[in-house]
Amino acid sequence: MKFRIGDATDAALCIALKHEFLRCDDAFNDFVASATIMIMQRENRRIAYKADPHRTRCG
């Protein structure tokens, strides 16, 4: 796929990359918050680092 800097394709790709970066940042911040809470509640660290089954992300 050929495109030029600043054209419609370039702009769309930049928007997509920004969107994906922000989703990853949100997911990481959710992970940090959940793990911190579980560790503070003296949960097993192995359990704390697993996905929280009560929270799902749709995107």
FIKOLZA-1660 file (N, C-alpha, C; in steps of 0.1 Angstrom, whole numbers, plus 5000, padded with zeros to 4 digits):
% residues 59
   i   px   py   pz ch aa at
   1 5009 4988 5000  A  M  N
   1 5000 5000 5000  A  M CA
   1 5009 5012 5000  A  M  C
   2 5007 5021 4990  A  K  N
   2 5015 5033 4989  A  K CA
   2 5006 5045 4994  A  K  C
   3 5012 5053 5001  A  F  N
   3 5005 5066 5006  A  F CA
   3 5016 5076 5008  A  F  C
   4 5011 5088 5009  A  R  N
   4 5020 5099 5012  A  R CA
   4 5017 5105 5025  A  R  C
   5 5028 5111 5031  A  I  N
   5 5026 5117 5044  A  I CA
   5 5015 5128 5044  A  I  C
   6 5006 5127 5053  A  G  N
   6 4995 5136 5053  A  G CA
   6 4983 5133 5045  A  G  C
   7 4983 5123 5037  A  D  N
   7 4971 5120 5029  A  D CA
   7 4961 5112 5038  A  D  C
   8 4949 5109 5032  A  A  N
   8 4938 5103 5039  A  A CA
   8 4942 5090 5045  A  A  C
   9 4950 5082 5038  A  T  N
   9 4954 5069 5043  A  T CA
   9 4964 5070 5055  A  T  C
  10 4973 5080 5054  A  D  N
  10 4982 5082 5065  A  D CA
  10 4975 5087 5077  A  D  C
  11 4965 5096 5075  A  A  N
  11 4957 5101 5087  A  A CA
  11 4950 5089 5093  A  A  C
  12 4943 5081 5085  A  A  N
  12 4936 5070 5090  A  A CA
  12 4945 5060 5098  A  A  C
  13 4957 5057 5093  A  L  N
  13 4966 5048 5100  A  L CA
  13 4971 5054 5113  A  L  C
  14 4973 5067 5113  A  C  N
  14 4977 5074 5126  A  C CA
  14 4966 5073 5136  A  C  C
  15 4954 5075 5132  A  I  N
  15 4942 5074 5141  A  I CA
  15 4941 5060 5147  A  I  C
  16 4943 5050 5138  A  A  N
  16 4942 5036 5142  A  A CA
  16 4953 5033 5152  A  A  C
  17 4965 5037 5150  A  L  N
  17 4976 5035 5159  A  L CA
  17 4974 5041 5172  A  L  C
  18 4970 5054 5172  A  K  N
  18 4967 5061 5184  A  K CA
  18 4956 5054 5192  A  K  C
  19 4945 5049 5186  A  H  N
  19 4935 5042 5192  A  H CA
  19 4940 5029 5199  A  H  C
  20 4948 5021 5192  A  E  N
  20 4953 5009 5197  A  E CA
  20 4963 5012 5209  A  E  C
  21 4971 5022 5208  A  F  N
  21 4980 5026 5219  A  F CA
  21 4972 5029 5231  A  F  C
  22 4961 5037 5230  A  L  N
  22 4953 5041 5241  A  L CA
  22 4946 5029 5247  A  L  C
  23 4942 5020 5239  A  R  N
  23 4935 5008 5245  A  R CA
  23 4945 5000 5253  A  R  C
  24 4958 4998 5248  A  C  N
  24 4968 4991 5255  A  C CA
  24 4971 4998 5268  A  C  C
  25 4972 5011 5268  A  D  N
  25 4975 5019 5280  A  D CA
  25 4964 5018 5290  A  D  C
  26 4951 5018 5286  A  D  N
  26 4940 5016 5295  A  D CA
  26 4940 5002 5301  A  D  C
  27 4943 4992 5293  A  A  N
  27 4943 4978 5298  A  A CA
  27 4955 4977 5308  A  A  C
  28 4966 4982 5305  A  F  N
  28 4977 4981 5315  A  F CA
  28 4974 4988 5328  A  F  C
  29 4968 5000 5327  A  N  N
  29 4964 5007 5339  A  N CA
  29 4953 4999 5347  A  N  C
  30 4944 4993 5340  A  D  N
  30 4934 4984 5347  A  D CA
  30 4942 4973 5354  A  D  C
  31 4951 4967 5347  A  F  N
  31 4959 4956 5353  A  F CA
  31 4966 4960 5366  A  F  C
  32 4973 4972 5365  A  V  N
  32 4980 4977 5377  A  V CA
  32 4971 4979 5388  A  V  C
  33 4959 4985 5386  A  A  N
  33 4950 4988 5396  A  A CA
  33 4945 4975 5403  A  A  C
  34 4941 4966 5394  A  S  N
  34 4936 4953 5400  A  S CA
  34 4946 4945 5408  A  S  C
  35 4958 4945 5402  A  A  N
  35 4969 4937 5409  A  A CA
  35 4972 4944 5422  A  A  C
  36 4973 4957 5422  A  T  N
  36 4976 4964 5435  A  T CA
  36 4965 4962 5445  A  T  C
  37 4953 4962 5442  A  I  N
  37 4942 4960 5451  A  I CA
  37 4943 4946 5457  A  I  C
  38 4945 4936 5448  A  M  N
  38 4946 4922 5453  A  M CA
  38 4958 4920 5462  A  M  C
  39 4969 4926 5459  A  I  N
  39 4981 4925 5467  A  I CA
  39 4979 4931 5481  A  I  C
  40 4972 4943 5480  A  M  N
  40 4969 4950 5493  A  M CA
  40 4960 4942 5502  A  M  C
  41 4951 4934 5495  A  Q  N
  41 4942 4925 5503  A  Q CA
  41 4948 4912 5507  A  Q  C
  42 4962 4911 5505  A  R  N
  42 4970 4900 5508  A  R CA
  42 4966 4887 5500  A  R  C
  43 4961 4889 5488  A  E  N
  43 4959 4878 5479  A  E CA
  43 4972 4873 5474  A  E  C
  44 4971 4861 5469  A  N  N
  44 4983 4854 5463  A  N CA
  44 4987 4862 5451  A  N  C
  45 5000 4865 5450  A  R  N
  45 5005 4873 5438  A  R CA
  45 5002 4866 5425  A  R  C
  46 5003 4853 5424  A  R  N
  46 5000 4846 5412  A  R CA
  46 4985 4849 5408  A  R  C
  47 4976 4849 5417  A  I  N
  47 4962 4851 5415  A  I CA
  47 4961 4866 5411  A  I  C
  48 4968 4875 5417  A  A  N
  48 4967 4889 5415  A  A CA
  48 4970 4893 5401  A  A  C
  49 4979 4886 5395  A  Y  N
  49 4984 4889 5381  A  Y CA
  49 4976 4882 5370  A  Y  C
  50 4966 4874 5374  A  K  N
  50 4957 4868 5364  A  K CA
  50 4946 4878 5360  A  K  C
  51 4939 4876 5349  A  A  N
  51 4928 4885 5345  A  A CA
  51 4917 4884 5355  A  A  C
  52 4911 4895 5358  A  D  N
  52 4899 4896 5367  A  D CA
  52 4887 4891 5359  A  D  C
  53 4881 4880 5363  A  P  N
  53 4870 4874 5355  A  P CA
  53 4857 4883 5356  A  P  C
  54 4857 4892 5365  A  H  N
  54 4845 4900 5367  A  H CA
  54 4845 4913 5358  A  H  C
  55 4856 4915 5352  A  R  N
  55 4857 4927 5344  A  R CA
  55 4861 4923 5330  A  R  C
  56 4853 4928 5320  A  T  N
  56 4856 4925 5306  A  T CA
  56 4858 4938 5299  A  T  C
  57 4865 4937 5288  A  R  N
  57 4867 4949 5280  A  R CA
  57 4861 4946 5266  A  R  C
  58 4853 4955 5262  A  C  N
  58 4848 4954 5248  A  C CA
  58 4854 4966 5240  A  C  C
  59 4858 4963 5229  A  G  N
  59 4864 4974 5222  A  G CA
  59 4864 4973 5207  A  G  C
% end
